[in-house]
């Protein structure tokens, strides 16, 4: 039995990170005989972000009206995700990056069969270590640690490789009317927002024909 999972997300979206972790845990609990193909699709929350990114305090203050409101939103994220395998370190994040390079890296990772590993590592680098994931050198280090030769990643990102593919994918997503992330499609069943591991488990098991019941869950959409 093979399950196809399509994930539309952005790497600066905290709920996308939570969804990635919760879904990953649910996939790991699937019984033997069920394989999963995960396909990642790019979404930029800030398509007009300068290439070099922006000071996070400045950007978040402009976007949300005050730094205090931004901090309150961060605190809510941390509180809502306790005991979910996520260790947010917002104090370590100094810059809100442009994520286009990271999405381009995913094109290379997909071709080499390590897209899911790279995606999880990029999320972790940003949210748990405060790394500048808009920087080629940072992304190259992530690639090296997750199945891609560092030099290959540097050369890929320093060229125009993957630019057309990402732009075309983003255009297709816009035509589909997707306006918020995460959006996850598991064998045709759409999940919007960061759901619990249990909810993902139920959807995965239903898609695999193991159960026929559903369970309610709460939804969180990205606003970062």
Secondary structure, DSSP 8 states (H G I E B T S, - for coil): -EEEEEEEE-TT-HHHHHHHHHHHHHHHTS-TT-EEEEEEEE--TTTT--TT-EEHHHHHHHHHS-HHHHHHHHHHHHHHTTTTT----GGG--EE---HHHHHHHHHHHHTT-HHHHHHHHHHHHHHH---TTSHHHHHHHHHTTTS-HHHHHHHHHTTTTHHHHHHHHHHHHHTT--SS-EEEETTEEEES---HHHHHHHHHHHTTS--------------
